[in-house]
């Protein structure tokens, strides 16, 4: 998804517990709060586990800009 988004000219941001060693050059690593504030779209790529359940909700959507999808 990141490669396709970059291919159509989107800025690609990523965050997580740790920065991957193989992060592509076109992906900007950032913290979760900055990612929410800057993003127009967010895609979550995590397994469905008790640890990830509820990781994004109303409070996180409220931190996004009004024009975000």
Secondary structure by P-SEA (a helix, b strand, c coil): caaaaaaaccccccccccccccccccbbbbcaaaaaacccbbbbbccccccccccccaaaaaacccccc
